[in-house]
Amino acid sequence: MTIEEVWPVPGIPRRHARLIERSERLGHGGFSVVLGLSARRVLKLTCCEATQSLFDALTKQSVPRRVRRHLPRVFADWGECATDNDGILYRGYVIERLFTARELANMPALPLNATNPETRDMSDQLLDRLRTEKTALGNARRLYTNQEAFGCEDAVGIAELILEAQTAETAGAFGFLRDFCRHYKAALDLEIAGNILFGRDLRLVLADPVTAPM
């Protein structure tokens, strides 16, 4: 299932409503829609309670910098601000804009861009890092379980393996994700395309790493 259309709920600030109505849709899935706000920020509308809880946690100053590095930067919480054809409510979060390897390599604001022949090398390096990361995360998952669907206990175990192995660039975030999944009864969600992206500073980011357990 994917979300075809969302629109603002009555009573929210007019500026927020206009942005929801007029902003370019950058992506969508079964539980969220991403709208472009600027070159550096997007609005993520999500009805996934696990993602909402994660973004709420990331707004707190107590989250260590090492953990934040590989999770999305959350700038604002718009609360329940959108709905869809089924009457489901979506909370809106202003977060940093994230990119695929090819999008990042072609950004004119970076030292290498589409007019530079070395861009291909940069894109390849980013793709290599992404493949290495997915392999490390996939290996931990396979060591823990071969099931296609898994829940909170599996998420905790997989996160512990990744944290212990330290072969993934994002390993520093998994102590936090382990405790988060245990506390909120959430599952990890790292194998869907687009859930591991890049920030403008070239760091790997777990764009939406949790979901409700299946």
N, C-alpha and C positions, 0 to 999 in steps of 0.2 A: 504494500500500500504506500502511495505517495500523496502528499498534500497538494491539491490542485490550486487552491485559492484561500487566502486569509484576508480579513479586513479588520479595521480598528473597532474596538468595542466603544459604546457610548460613554462619555464622561471623562475620557483621558484628555490630556493637554492637546490643543489643536495642532501644535507643531508636531507632536508625536503621531497624531492621526494622519497628517499630510505625508509624513515620511513613510509610514506604513503603506499608504495608498500609492505613492508615486515612486518610491525607490526601486532601483533595478534589482530583480531577483537573481542572486548569484548561485543559489543551490537550494535543494529541498530533498526531503526524505520522508520516512514514515511518521516522524515525530517533530520535525522542525523545518523552518524556512529561514534562509539567510538573505538579508537585504543589504545592498551596498549603501553606506552613508557617506564615505569619503575614501580617499586613497589609502587611509590607514585604519579605518574603523568600519565595522559592520554591525547590523542589528540581527541577532539570532533570536528568532521566535520559536520557542520550544514548549511542548506539552509533556515532555519526558521528566518525571519527577526526579529521577536520578541525576539527570543533567542539571536541572534546576538547583538541586541540593549542592552539587559540585560547584556551580557558579556562585551560589550563595557563600560557600566556604572560601572560595578564592577572593572574595571581596574583603575578607578579614585580614588585618595586618599581621596576625599571628602565623600565617603560613610562611615557612622559611623561603628565602630567596632561591636556594638551590632547587627546591620543589617547584617554585613558580616558573623557573626558567623553561621548563618543557610542558607547561600547561598554559591555556589561553589567558591573556591579560584581560581582566574584566573591569570595565570603566564605570558602568552604570547599570542599575536594575530598574526597568520601567514598570515592573509589576505585571499584572494581567492586563494586556493591552490589545489582544487580537483574538479572533475566533474564526471558525471555519463552517462549512456547510452542515456539519454534525453538531454544531454548538459547543465544540471543545474549546476551552480557553487556553491561550498561549501566553507565557510570560516572555517579556522581551529583555534581552541583555545586550548592552553595547560592549563589544569585545574587539580585540585587535583583528585586523584583516590578515588572513593567512593565505598561503599560495602553494600551488604545485611547484615541482622543480622547474618545469619549463616556463611557467608564468614568472617565477622569480628570476630565472636566467635572462629573460627578455625584458625585464623592467629597465626603462631608460634612466631611472634615478640611481641605479647601481653602477659601479665602475665598469662592469661588462654589460652590454646590451645587444639588441638584435643586429646592430650595425657593425659589431665587433666580431671578427672571426674567432676570437677566443671564447665567445659565448658558448659554443658547442662543448668546449672542455668544461666550462663551469656547469652546464646542464648535466653532463655526464657524471661529474663529481657528485652533484646533488642526488642524482638518481642512484648512484652507487651507495651513497650513505643511506638512502631510503631503503634500498634492497637489503643492505646489511642489517638495518634496524628491524625490518619485517622478519628477516630470518631469525634474529635473536629472540624476538617476541614469539614467533611461531614455534621455535625450539622449546621454549619454556612451556608453552601451552601443550605441546605434544608430550613432553616429559610428565606433565601432570595428568592430562586426560586426552583421550582420543574422541570424546563425544563432541558432536557438533553444537549442542546446546549445553550450557553450564550455568551455574548459579553463583550465589554469594560465596560459599565455601571454596568453590573452585577458583573464584577471582582472588580470594585471599592467598590461596596456595600458589597460584601462578605469579602473583605480584611478589611473593616472597622469593620464588625462584629467580625472577628477573633481578630483584634487588641483590641477591646473593651472588649471582653470576657476574654482574657488572660488565657484561658484553654489549649491552644496549646503551646508546647515547643517552637515552631518557631514563636510565636506571634510577637516577636520583629522585625521580618523581614517584617511584613505586612504593616506597615506604608510606608515603601519604595516601596513595591509592589503596594500598592494602588496608590501612586503618579506616579509610573512607568506606570501602566496600563492606567491611565488617560492621561498621556502625550503622550505615544506611541500608544494609541488605541489598547492595547493588552488585551487578555483574560487570566484568570488563567487556569492552566492545571495541576491539582494535583491528579487526580484520576486514571491515567495510572500507571500500575505496573512499578516500577523502578524510578518514579519521586520523591520519598522520600527515601533517603538512609542514610548511616552513614559515617562520617569521621573516620579516624584512631583514633582520640581522643574521639570517642564514641558520638559525638554530632550528632543530627539529621540535615540533610541537604536537602533542597528543590532543588533537582538536576537539574531540568529543569521546573520551575514553570509557565512559560508563553508560549503563542502561539498566532497565529493570530486569531481574533474573527471569529466565525462561523456564 
